[in-house]
């Protein structure tokens, strides 16, 4: 082989060696959802659809609200989202409307495998995430920060802010409010928020005692008799769309006559935006802790 030929082939080999790594390189961004499906993107997503209020609020807490191009019908915070298209809910998304927005990625809750599969079939990356506990709020913030290619430490700084606010809310409570026994009615039934729920975790951080133990599950349905026997010191009710507390609690057998907290007015009812704040596992748990602390301070016997 001539010198020219050898030089030519050497140049080809060098070019191939330079190109091959670029072709085989991993995507710039790769995160794995809680359903085991990975999202792989060549660049940080600029058009994001969120189909769960907790995820929407998490994106905004990371100062990435401007990347949202569509949200679910229940995402109400921050108010700046009011003009965005509404795309159904996490369990009944409007697939066609979502596709028209040309999202780089769709954020969804766990539990809607069919909707997620349909979007993936149509070429839309879907990241499914759980947010049920305080630890999961922290983990989801970190996952979203990675997905959005935010500066290192962004999610941890936000979590430290939240954690400090919860500690401050706990420190604000008067001594007489510590150890108060609480029943949190998550929905008529009554359904309760137990110790294992994120609400229960917040109440524990505030020094309250939940009448629903961890072994009973995060959101168990109770008998009215169980709550009556427990005689909680304070009843807490998030009331968006649930009706008035008298219309519900007075319908429970024995409560009007024998539930001391009800008879003595030791009930905290949260309406509107406050109801959403204490009912959603999102970065707004900092504000939820302040609302719950105010309730305990005002209603403790």
N, C-alpha and C positions, 0 to 999 in steps of 0.2 A: 504494500500500500504506500502510495506516495506521501510525502510530507504534507502536501495540501489536503489530501483526503483525511489523513490522521487529524489534522487541525480542525477540519470540518466536522468530523464525528465527535471530537472532543467538545466542540462548541455545542453540538446537539445534546450531548449528555449533560453538559452544564445547564443548558436551558431547561431540560426535562427535570433535573434535580431542583431547579428554582421554582418551577411551576407546580410540581407534584405536591409539595407541602401546602400550597395555597388551596389546591383542590380538596385536599384531605383534612384541612383545618376544621376544627370544631366551630359551630356557630358562635357568634359573638356573645349571645345570651342564651342560656339554657336553664330553665327552672322546671321542677316537677310538681304537679298538683297533688292534692290529697287523694285523688282517684288513681294515681300512678301514671297518668298521662303527662308526657313532657311537652313543654312549649319551647321551640327552638327558633330564634329570630336572628337575622343577620345584623340588625341594629335595634336600638331602643325604640319601642312602639310610641308613635306620636298620636295615633287615633285609637282610643281605648273605650270600649263599652263595658259598663258595670251593671250587673243584673242582681245586685244585692245591696241594700242600704249600708250594711257594715263595711262592705268592700269599697263602695263609693266614698264613704267617709274616711276610710283608711288612705285611699289615693289622695284625697284632698288634705289630709293631715300631713302627708309627705310633700305638700306644696306642688302637687302635680295635677290639680283640678283642671288646668287648661288643656290637658290631653284628653279629657273625657268628651266624647262626641254624642253619647247617648246613655241613658240610665233606665232603671226599672221604675215602675209606677210609684213605688214607695220611697224612693230616695228624695228626701226633702231638705237635706242639709249638706252643704251650706246653701243659703237662699240663692246664690248666684247660679245654681243649677236649674232654676225654674224654667229657663228658656230652652233647655235641651230636649230633644225628642224622647218620648216615653215609649219603652219597648216591651211592655208587658211586665212579667215578673220572672224571678229566677226559675220557677217551675212551670211557667207558661209563656216563654219568650215569643215575641213576634219575630220569627225567623226572617221573613222577607224584609221587614223594616230594618232589621239589624244588618242584613246584607247590603242594603242601599247605602248605609253609612260607611262602607268599605273599612271596617275596623282592622287594625293590625293585630288586635287580640281582644277576646271577650272574657271577662271575669264573671264566674258563676258560682253559686253555692253547690255543695255536694247534694246529690239526691235526684238530679234530673239527667240521668244517663242518656235518655232518648234525645233530649234537646241538644246536649253537648255533642252526641254522636252525629246528629244531623248537621250541625255547624261545621264539625270537622270534616265530614264528607264533602261539604261545599268549599273546603279549603280555608276555613277560618280557624286560627289557633284558639283554643279554649283552655283557660286555666281555672280549674275547679278547686275551691278552698273551703275549709271548715273554719268557723269562728264561733266556738261555744264556751271557751274558758279564757281566763286571763292569759295563760301561757300561749294559747292559740292566737290571741290578739297580737302578742309580741312576735310570734313566729310569722304570722301573715304580713306584718309590717316589714319584716326582714325580707320575706319572699318578694313582696311588691317592690321594695327598694332595688333588689337585684334585677327584677324584670324591667323596671323603668330605667335601669343604669344610672341610679342616683349616686352622688358622692358617698364614699365609704363613711360609715358612721351615722348616716342620716336617720335610719330606722332606730338605732340604739339611742340617739339623742332624743327622739320623739318618745320612746318608751320611758326613758329616764324622767322626762317631763311629766308623763302620765303618772308614773310611780310616785314621784315627789308630791304631786297634787293629791293622790289618794292618801299618802301619809299625812299631809297637812290637814285633810278633811278629818282623819281619825284623831289627830291631835287637838282639833277644835272642839271636840265633844266634851261637855261637862261630865264630871265623875258620875252623876246620877244616871246618865244615859248609857253607861258602860254595862254590858251584860244584859241589856234589855232583850226580852224574848220576842221574836218577830215572826209574823205570818205574812208572806208576800204572795198575794193572789195574782198569779200570772194571767189567768183567764177564768171566766165563770165556769163553775163545775162543782166545787172549786178545784182548779189546777194551781199548783204551788211552784214557786221557785225554791228548790232545796239547796242544801249546802254545796252540792256538787255542781250547781249552775254557776255561771259567771256572776249572776246577781248575788247568789249565796256567798261566793268568794269575796265579793265587795263588802257584804254585811259582816263577814268574819273579820276582814281587815279593819272594819270600823268598831269592832269589839262587841257586836251584837250576837245573840244566840238564835239560831234558826230552829223553829219547831220541827222542821223537816230535815232529818239526818241524811248524811251522805249515802247510806245504804238504801235509802228509798228512791234514789235516782235524782237526776237534775230537775225534772219538771213532772212530778207525779200528780195523778189525780187523787184527791183525798175525799173522804166522806165528810160531810159537814159535822158529823158527830166527833170525828177525830180532832178537828180544829177546836170545837167547843170544849172537849176534854182538856186540850192543851192550854187553853186560856192564854193566848199570847198577850203580851203587854201592849204591843202596837201592831196594827194591821196596815199594810202598805198595798196600794192598788194603782197600777198604771191604767188609765181609764180611756184611752183613745178608742172610741167606737164600742165600748163595752157597757154603756148604760150607767146610771147613777148607782152609787154604793147602796143606798137604801133599797132600791128595787131588786138588788141581787142578794145582799146579805140578810135582809129581812125575810127573804123567801126560804132561807136555810132553816131547817127544823131546830127550834130551840134558841136560835141566836137572838131574836129580839128580847127574850126574857132573861137569858143567862150569859150572853157574851159581854163580859165587863168592858173590854176595850171599845166595843161598839156603843154601849150605853153611856160610857164616860167620854166619848168623842176622841178616843185615841186612835184615829184613823188618818192616814195621809193618802190623799188622792191626787194623782198627777195627771193633768190633762194636756192635750196638744203636744207641743214640741218637748215639754218636760217628760211626758209619757214615753215618747220615742227615745229620749236620751237615756232613761234608766232601763229601757227594754232591749237595747241593742248592744251586742258585744263589739264595740268599735273604739277608736281612740277617745271618743267622748265619755268613756268610763270615768275620766277625771272629773268631768262635770256631774256625772251620775253620782259619784262618791260625795260631792258637795251637797247635792239634793237630798240624798239619803241621810247624810249627817244632820242636815237642817231638820229633817223629819224627826229623827230620833231625839234631837235636842228639844224640839218643841213638844213632842208627844210622850216622852218617857214619863211613867207615873212617878 
